[in-house]
Amino acid sequence: MNFNLSGDEKVLSLADLAEGSSATLADLRLPQNVSEHLMWLGFVPGAKVTAGQSAPGGNPRVYTVAGVAFALRRDVASQVLLVPVDGACG
């Protein structure tokens, strides 16, 4: 699903977001059924996403969207694209 990234923004994946950093969700590059499921959970364009702690080895990691925490595996998180907020790169 493409949410019209202009190409001017610096883009990173959710998997690259450093613990404690936040960014704005821009695009989901996942199969439609997975994208729709995440969107029902709050992963929608323009949503602020914050990276939390991860399990040992870094997989899965907890992410907070709209005040709710979710654990996502790195393979899924790497297909969720973000635009950094205030230089929040990992």
C-alpha positions in Angstrom: 0.0 0.0 0.0 1.5 3.3 -1.0 0.7 6.5 0.9 2.4 8.9 -1.5 5.9 9.5 -0.3 7.1 12.5 -2.1 10.7 11.3 -2.4 12.0 14.4 -0.6 11.6 12.9 2.9 14.2 10.8 4.6 12.6 7.4 5.0 13.5 4.6 7.4 11.8 1.3 8.3 10.1 0.7 11.6 12.9 -1.9 12.3 15.5 0.8 12.1 13.8 3.1 14.6 15.9 3.4 17.8 14.4 2.5 21.1 12.6 5.5 22.5 12.5 7.3 19.2 9.3 8.3 17.3 8.4 8.7 13.7 5.4 9.1 11.5 4.1 6.1 9.6 4.3 6.7 5.8 3.8 3.4 4.0 3.1 -0.3 4.5 4.9 -2.6 2.0 3.2 -5.8 3.2 0.7 -8.1 1.7 -2.8 -6.6 1.7 -4.2 -8.8 4.5 -1.3 -8.0 6.8 -1.5 -4.3 6.0 -5.2 -4.2 6.6 -4.7 -6.0 10.0 -2.1 -3.5 11.1 -4.3 -0.6 9.9 -7.1 -1.9 12.1 -4.7 -1.8 15.0 -3.8 1.8 14.4 -0.9 1.6 12.0 -2.3 4.2 9.6 -0.7 7.0 7.5 0.3 9.9 9.7 0.2 7.9 13.0 3.0 8.5 15.4 4.9 5.3 16.2 7.4 4.9 19.1 9.9 2.1 19.4 10.1 0.4 22.8 12.1 -2.4 24.2 12.9 -5.6 22.3 13.3 -9.2 23.3 16.8 -10.6 23.7 18.4 -10.6 20.2 16.2 -7.7 19.2 13.2 -9.8 17.9 10.4 -9.0 18.4 10.3 -5.4 19.4 7.5 -3.4 21.1 6.0 -0.4 19.3 3.4 2.0 20.6 0.7 3.5 18.3 -2.1 5.6 19.7 -1.2 4.7 23.3 -1.3 0.9 22.6 1.8 -1.3 22.6 2.3 -4.0 20.0 5.1 -6.5 19.4 6.2 -6.9 15.8 8.9 -9.2 14.4 11.7 -7.6 12.5 10.7 -9.0 9.1 7.3 -7.3 9.4 8.7 -4.1 10.9 11.2 -3.8 8.1 8.4 -3.4 5.6 6.7 -0.5 7.5 8.2 2.8 6.3 8.4 5.9 8.4 9.3 9.6 8.1 11.5 10.7 11.0 10.1 13.2 13.5 12.8 15.6 14.8 15.7 13.6 13.4 14.7 10.4 15.2 16.8 7.9 13.2 18.2 4.7 14.6 
